[in-house]
Amino acid sequence: MTQTPEQRLNSLALTLPPIVKPAGNLLGYKTDRGQVYVSGQLPLQDGVVKYAGKVGDAVSKEEAYEAAKLAALNVVSQLSLATDGDLSRIEDIVKVSGFVNCLPEFTEIAAVINGASDLFVGVFGDRGVHARFAIGVASLPRGVPVEIEVIARLRDVG
């Protein structure tokens, strides 16, 4: 018997964080023609920044990996909201966009975003495998080291 994403979250000892209202005139997600576009999510725990600073300076590669996992968990919270609490309605994680706030000489950007990719595969299994880009940037909102954005496809209903 295949586990549901909710059962996988439980077996990974993960709890979905509460949804935090986006700062600004935007939505946490938007659904269009069977696709769910999740706005960039930060490594927030209970609405508070858990990781702050630049990777390669105040934040280690390992801490940034964990920050990416936490940001991805916030993505899953948005997907849960988009599916009325039934993550089995997610057919695929189609694309992951990963941004890393890092020093110019930090080049292990993909290793950081692997935190998000690993979480999506852990929660959704093969449906969590995705296309992706990972890019280093000079700054991110609230001084966080990582931001994760996702496009997911919903299962056909009916």
C-alpha positions in Angstrom: 0.0 0.0 0.0 1.4 3.4 -1.0 1.6 6.0 1.6 -0.2 9.3 1.2 1.9 12.5 1.4 0.4 13.2 4.8 1.5 9.7 6.0 5.0 10.4 4.6 5.1 13.7 6.5 4.2 11.9 9.7 6.8 9.1 9.1 9.4 11.9 8.5 8.3 13.5 11.9 7.3 16.7 10.0 4.4 18.9 10.8 3.1 21.5 8.3 3.8 25.0 9.5 0.8 27.3 9.8 0.2 29.5 6.8 1.6 33.0 7.2 -0.2 35.8 5.2 2.2 37.0 2.5 3.7 40.5 3.1 2.3 42.6 0.3 -0.4 42.6 -2.3 0.0 38.9 -3.4 -1.3 35.4 -2.7 0.6 32.5 -1.2 -0.5 30.4 -4.2 -2.6 30.8 -7.3 -4.4 27.9 -9.2 -4.8 28.1 -12.9 -5.9 25.4 -15.3 -4.8 22.5 -13.1 -1.5 24.1 -12.1 -0.7 25.5 -8.6 1.8 28.3 -8.6 3.2 28.7 -5.1 4.8 32.1 -4.3 8.3 32.1 -3.0 8.4 30.7 0.5 11.0 31.6 3.2 12.5 29.5 6.0 10.0 30.7 8.5 8.9 28.7 11.6 5.7 29.9 13.1 6.0 33.1 11.0 9.4 33.9 12.3 12.7 33.8 10.4 14.6 30.7 11.6 17.7 31.2 9.4 19.2 34.6 8.5 22.3 35.8 6.7 24.4 35.0 3.7 25.5 31.5 2.8 29.2 31.2 2.9 29.4 33.9 5.7 26.9 33.8 8.6 25.2 30.6 7.3 27.0 27.4 6.5 26.1 25.2 3.5 24.6 22.6 5.9 22.4 25.3 7.7 21.3 26.6 4.3 20.3 23.0 3.2 18.1 22.9 6.3 16.7 26.4 5.5 15.8 25.1 2.1 14.0 22.1 3.6 12.1 24.5 5.9 11.1 26.8 3.0 10.0 23.7 1.0 7.9 22.6 4.0 6.2 26.0 3.8 5.6 25.3 0.1 3.9 22.0 1.1 1.7 24.0 3.6 0.6 26.2 0.7 -0.1 23.1 -1.4 -2.2 21.7 1.4 -4.2 24.8 1.5 -4.6 24.7 -2.3 -5.9 21.1 -2.1 -8.2 21.6 0.9 -5.9 19.4 3.0 -5.6 16.5 0.6 -2.0 16.5 -0.7 -2.8 13.3 -2.7 -4.4 15.7 -5.2 -0.9 16.8 -6.2 -0.1 14.9 -9.4 3.5 16.3 -9.7 5.9 18.9 -8.5 6.7 20.2 -11.9 9.3 22.9 -11.3 11.3 24.2 -8.3 12.9 27.6 -8.4 15.6 28.0 -5.7 17.3 31.3 -4.7 20.3 31.4 -2.4 21.5 34.6 -0.7 25.2 34.0 -0.8 28.6 35.5 -1.1 29.8 35.8 -4.7 32.5 33.1 -4.2 30.0 30.5 -2.9 29.4 28.0 -5.7 27.6 25.1 -4.0 24.2 26.6 -4.7 22.8 23.4 -6.0 23.8 21.5 -2.9 21.8 24.0 -0.8 18.6 23.7 -3.0 18.9 19.9 -2.7 17.4 20.5 0.7 14.1 21.5 -0.9 14.3 18.8 -3.6 15.0 16.1 -1.0 12.0 17.2 1.0 9.6 17.2 -2.0 10.7 13.6 -3.0 10.5 12.6 0.7 6.9 13.8 0.9 5.6 13.1 -2.6 7.8 10.1 -3.7 8.2 9.9 -7.5 5.6 12.7 -7.9 8.1 15.0 -6.1 10.8 14.6 -8.7 10.9 17.9 -10.7 12.7 20.2 -13.0 14.7 22.9 -11.2 16.9 25.9 -11.2 19.1 27.1 -8.4 20.7 30.6 -8.5 22.8 32.7 -6.2 21.5 36.2 -5.4 22.8 39.2 -3.6 19.9 39.5 -1.2 16.5 38.0 -0.3 13.5 39.3 1.7 14.0 39.6 5.5 17.7 38.6 5.1 17.0 34.9 4.7 19.5 32.6 3.0 17.0 30.7 0.8 13.7 31.2 -1.0 11.8 28.4 -2.7 9.0 28.8 -5.4 7.1 25.9 -7.0 4.8 25.0 -9.8 2.7 21.8 -9.1 0.1 20.0 -11.2 -3.2 18.9 -9.7 -4.7 15.5 -10.4 -7.7 15.5 -12.7 -10.8 15.5 -10.6 -13.9 13.7 -11.7 
